[in-house]
Amino acid sequence: MIIIGELINASRKAIGAAIEGKDAEAIKKVARDQFEAGANFIDVNAGIFVGEEPAYLKWLVETVQEEVDAPCAIDSPDPKAIEAGLAVHKGTPMINSISLEKERYDKLLPILAGTDLRVIALCMSDEGMPETVEDRLKIADKLVNGLIQKNVKVENIFVDPLVQPISVNNTFGVEFLDSVEEIMKRFPGIHTACGLSNISYGLPARKFMNQAFMVMAIAKGLDGAIMNPLDQKMMANIIAAEALAGKDKFCMSYLKAFRAKKFEV
């Protein structure tokens, strides 16, 4: 599982204040904590700072990479902000995210074309949020083929089929899970990723619901997640689910986690 640590997001009150105040130590601590907990990418988002986002995103990338030897997921729909982050990033980052919404697609595709950048491709179009497997696959086909035609490698594409709350429609969970399975079958070598916690919006005991849904999604082929890696129970569930799904040869990761007492949560 490729873990994209979600905690450095300006929409979180404490993080927004740390960004605005250029509190490097606070940002570095969150980056370090996520990295040590198992994050492969550190998401950086300064989206609340309209007009100042490029400068803040540049500062976030520099600050995070001063602290941890990990790539960032540069999180913005604004190409100027993304370019500002890319200008100072060391190594190969992830772009979060492109979609089939025309304005966003047309602005971000030239930045991605012919590069080794990894990219999250949201199954969203100008027609809105897809609800069925068929709707998601139509968007995924256009997104993936458009990226490949611009020389983006399939293994660098992370399709996000978009999780919607089952409190709104009881079929939304199944439609998402079946979409993951179909996307993984249709595009060999591709990745899938999502912000999974929306599944439980409006319900009690959300962490329990999120953990169960993650296990189900891994069984369908999900291999990436935008999440809080400090959630030890979720991380333990991921390790166990990947072993059960045949993604952990000789259960080596599971055994390593056991020895590190990661199941004692």
ABEGO torsion letter per residue (X at the ends): XBBBBAABBAABAAAAAAAAAGBAAAAAAAAAAAAAAGBABBBBBAAABBGAAAAAAAAAAAAAAAABBBBBBBBBABAAAAAAAAAABBEBBBBOBBBABAAAAAAAAAAABGBABBBBBBBBBAAEBBABAAAAAAAAAAAAAAAAAAGBBAAABBBBAEBBBAAABAAAAAAAAAAAAAAAAABBGBBBBBBAAAAABGBBGAAAAAAAAAAAAAAAGBABBBBBAABAAAAAAAAAAAAAAGABBGGAAAAAAAAAGAABX
